[in-house]
Amino acid sequence: MEAKAYLKYLRISPRKVKIVLDLIRGKDADVAMAILKNTPKAASPEIAKLLKSAMANGEHNFGMDPAKFYVSECFVCPGPTLKRFQARAKGSGDRILKRTSHVTLAVSEREDKERA
């Protein structure tokens, strides 16, 4: 059984979010939270908040033991892209793409008592 949490329309590009998610995939929840608090990336506070939400969902909705939580699944999908223009020379313009992300994070209980 796993508890999930979703973060939609995050205004950070999926490529940047994926770097942070790769750091915590498969880690225990408390270790993952420590990694997120000490990672100087813009996505770190948002993903830490999402991890807290997934942990609360597991504890409240499924009665899971928070001491055994680990990040079982985490991935990012691209959301809608905001298209903007920036003025350039000779009256022309360049397209600026402001990308968004949809993040999914799931926590599960570890089967064995030992921590991996």
Stockholm file with secondary structure:
# STOCKHOLM 1.0

chainA/1-116         MEAKAYLKYLRISPRKVKIVLDLIRGKDADVAMAILKNTPKAASPEIAKLLKSAMANGEHNFGMDPAKFYVSECFVCPGPTLKRFQARAKGSGDRILKRTSHVTLAVSEREDKERA
#=GR chainA/1-116 SS CEEEEEEEEESSCHHHHHHHHHHHTTSBHHHHHHHHHTCCSTTHHHHHHHHHHHHHHHHHHHCCCGGGEEEEEEEEEECCCEEEEEECGGGCEEEEEECCEEEEEEEEECSSSSCC
#=GC SS_cons         CEEEEEEEEESSCHHHHHHHHHHHTTSBHHHHHHHHHTCCSTTHHHHHHHHHHHHHHHHHHHCCCGGGEEEEEEEEEECCCEEEEEECGGGCEEEEEECCEEEEEEEEECSSSSCC
//
